[in-house]
Amino acid sequence: MYRTLLLAKIHHCTITAANLDYVGSISIDQTLLEAADLLVYEQVQVVNIANGERLFTYIISAEAGSGAIELNGAARCTLGDGGGSDYCHVPKDS
């Protein structure tokens, strides 16, 4: 039996920008990635705490120390800009 466990969580973060003209993903400050032990290209779940909407995407690194948490591409259309989100990492079964 496989179980999917939560590896890390960035709790009640605020989306700092949204980039519609990008292929997709969520950009996260490299410093936050290291603190949460997350890797570039890992699959993550992003949760909108205002309405419970969830989406799966992958991480790309934003500049260290920038504080950036940016939704890109279609994810931006789903969760919008400037909203509060719980960011959850959901690893693949291993």
DRENKEVEX-43282 format. One record per residue (C-alpha): residue in three letters; x, y, z; residue number from 1. Coordinates in Angstrom, 2 decimals, decimal comma, always signed. Layout:
<gupas>
{res: ALA	east: X	north: Y	up: Z	n: NUM}
...
</gupas>
This chain:
<gupas>
{res: MET	east: +0,00	north: +0,00	up: +0,00	n: 1}
{res: TYR	east: +1,21	north: +3,50	up: -0,85	n: 2}
{res: ARG	east: +0,43	north: +6,56	up: +1,24	n: 3}
{res: THR	east: +0,93	north: +10,14	up: +0,21	n: 4}
{res: LEU	east: +2,28	north: +12,28	up: +3,04	n: 5}
{res: LEU	east: +2,74	north: +16,00	up: +3,37	n: 6}
{res: LEU	east: +6,47	north: +16,74	up: +3,30	n: 7}
{res: ALA	east: +6,36	north: +20,50	up: +3,90	n: 8}
{res: LYS	east: +3,99	north: +23,44	up: +4,07	n: 9}
{res: ILE	east: +4,36	north: +27,18	up: +3,66	n: 10}
{res: HIS	east: +1,41	north: +28,29	up: +5,76	n: 11}
{res: HIS	east: -0,82	north: +31,29	up: +4,88	n: 12}
{res: CYS	east: +1,54	north: +32,78	up: +2,33	n: 13}
{res: THR	east: +0,51	north: +35,62	up: +0,05	n: 14}
{res: ILE	east: +0,85	north: +35,36	up: -3,71	n: 15}
{res: THR	east: +3,19	north: +38,25	up: -4,52	n: 16}
{res: ALA	east: +2,73	north: +38,28	up: -8,31	n: 17}
{res: ALA	east: +1,00	north: +36,50	up: -11,14	n: 18}
{res: ASN	east: +2,48	north: +36,05	up: -14,59	n: 19}
{res: LEU	east: -0,07	north: +35,05	up: -17,19	n: 20}
{res: ASP	east: +2,42	north: +34,92	up: -20,08	n: 21}
{res: TYR	east: +4,40	north: +32,02	up: -18,67	n: 22}
{res: VAL	east: +4,04	north: +28,32	up: -19,41	n: 23}
{res: GLY	east: +3,04	north: +27,38	up: -15,86	n: 24}
{res: SER	east: +4,24	north: +26,69	up: -12,33	n: 25}
{res: ILE	east: +4,76	north: +28,51	up: -9,06	n: 26}
{res: SER	east: +7,93	north: +30,54	up: -8,47	n: 27}
{res: ILE	east: +9,13	north: +30,45	up: -4,86	n: 28}
{res: ASP	east: +12,00	north: +32,34	up: -3,23	n: 29}
{res: GLN	east: +15,06	north: +30,04	up: -3,18	n: 30}
{res: THR	east: +15,57	north: +30,81	up: +0,53	n: 31}
{res: LEU	east: +12,06	north: +29,50	up: +1,30	n: 32}
{res: LEU	east: +12,67	north: +26,41	up: -0,83	n: 33}
{res: GLU	east: +15,79	north: +25,57	up: +1,14	n: 34}
{res: ALA	east: +14,10	north: +26,22	up: +4,51	n: 35}
{res: ALA	east: +11,20	north: +23,93	up: +3,57	n: 36}
{res: ASP	east: +13,51	north: +21,31	up: +1,96	n: 37}
{res: LEU	east: +11,73	north: +21,59	up: -1,41	n: 38}
{res: LEU	east: +13,31	north: +21,11	up: -4,82	n: 39}
{res: VAL	east: +12,87	north: +22,83	up: -8,16	n: 40}
{res: TYR	east: +10,44	north: +20,86	up: -10,39	n: 41}
{res: GLU	east: +8,78	north: +19,07	up: -7,46	n: 42}
{res: GLN	east: +5,03	north: +18,71	up: -7,80	n: 43}
{res: VAL	east: +3,11	north: +20,80	up: -5,28	n: 44}
{res: GLN	east: -0,45	north: +21,51	up: -4,32	n: 45}
{res: VAL	east: -1,57	north: +25,12	up: -3,90	n: 46}
{res: VAL	east: -4,71	north: +25,81	up: -1,89	n: 47}
{res: ASN	east: -6,76	north: +29,02	up: -1,99	n: 48}
{res: ILE	east: -7,79	north: +29,56	up: +1,64	n: 49}
{res: ALA	east: -10,61	north: +31,91	up: +0,60	n: 50}
{res: ASN	east: -12,57	north: +29,28	up: -1,32	n: 51}
{res: GLY	east: -10,80	north: +25,93	up: -0,86	n: 52}
{res: GLU	east: -9,83	north: +25,63	up: -4,52	n: 53}
{res: ARG	east: -6,73	north: +23,49	up: -5,11	n: 54}
{res: LEU	east: -4,34	north: +23,01	up: -7,99	n: 55}
{res: PHE	east: -1,27	north: +20,94	up: -8,69	n: 56}
{res: THR	east: +1,76	north: +22,48	up: -10,35	n: 57}
{res: TYR	east: +5,55	north: +22,39	up: -10,08	n: 58}
{res: ILE	east: +8,13	north: +24,65	up: -8,44	n: 59}
{res: ILE	east: +10,60	north: +26,95	up: -10,13	n: 60}
{res: SER	east: +13,08	north: +29,00	up: -8,15	n: 61}
{res: ALA	east: +12,72	north: +32,75	up: -7,62	n: 62}
{res: GLU	east: +15,62	north: +34,96	up: -6,54	n: 63}
{res: ALA	east: +16,88	north: +34,17	up: -3,02	n: 64}
{res: GLY	east: +15,78	north: +36,76	up: -0,47	n: 65}
{res: SER	east: +13,09	north: +38,20	up: -2,75	n: 66}
{res: GLY	east: +10,16	north: +36,81	up: -0,75	n: 67}
{res: ALA	east: +8,51	north: +35,93	up: -4,06	n: 68}
{res: ILE	east: +5,69	north: +33,43	up: -4,34	n: 69}
{res: GLU	east: +4,37	north: +33,89	up: -7,86	n: 70}
{res: LEU	east: +1,73	north: +31,98	up: -9,79	n: 71}
{res: ASN	east: +2,50	north: +31,52	up: -13,46	n: 72}
{res: GLY	east: +0,41	north: +30,69	up: -16,51	n: 73}
{res: ALA	east: -2,91	north: +28,91	up: -16,03	n: 74}
{res: ALA	east: -2,37	north: +28,74	up: -12,25	n: 75}
{res: ARG	east: -2,65	north: +32,54	up: -12,20	n: 76}
{res: CYS	east: -6,11	north: +32,33	up: -13,78	n: 77}
{res: THR	east: -7,22	north: +29,79	up: -11,21	n: 78}
{res: LEU	east: -6,11	north: +31,44	up: -7,98	n: 79}
{res: GLY	east: -5,59	north: +35,05	up: -9,00	n: 80}
{res: ASP	east: -3,16	north: +37,63	up: -7,72	n: 81}
{res: GLY	east: -2,54	north: +38,93	up: -4,21	n: 82}
{res: GLY	east: -4,72	north: +36,37	up: -2,47	n: 83}
{res: GLY	east: -3,79	north: +34,39	up: +0,58	n: 84}
{res: SER	east: -2,97	north: +30,77	up: -0,03	n: 85}
{res: ASP	east: -1,83	north: +27,76	up: +1,90	n: 86}
{res: TYR	east: +0,94	north: +26,19	up: -0,09	n: 87}
{res: CYS	east: +1,23	north: +22,45	up: +0,37	n: 88}
{res: HIS	east: +3,83	north: +20,08	up: -0,97	n: 89}
{res: VAL	east: +2,41	north: +16,70	up: -1,87	n: 90}
{res: PRO	east: +5,16	north: +14,30	up: -2,96	n: 91}
{res: LYS	east: +4,70	north: +11,48	up: -5,43	n: 92}
{res: ASP	east: +4,37	north: +8,00	up: -3,96	n: 93}
{res: SER	east: +7,80	north: +6,48	up: -3,49	n: 94}
</gupas>
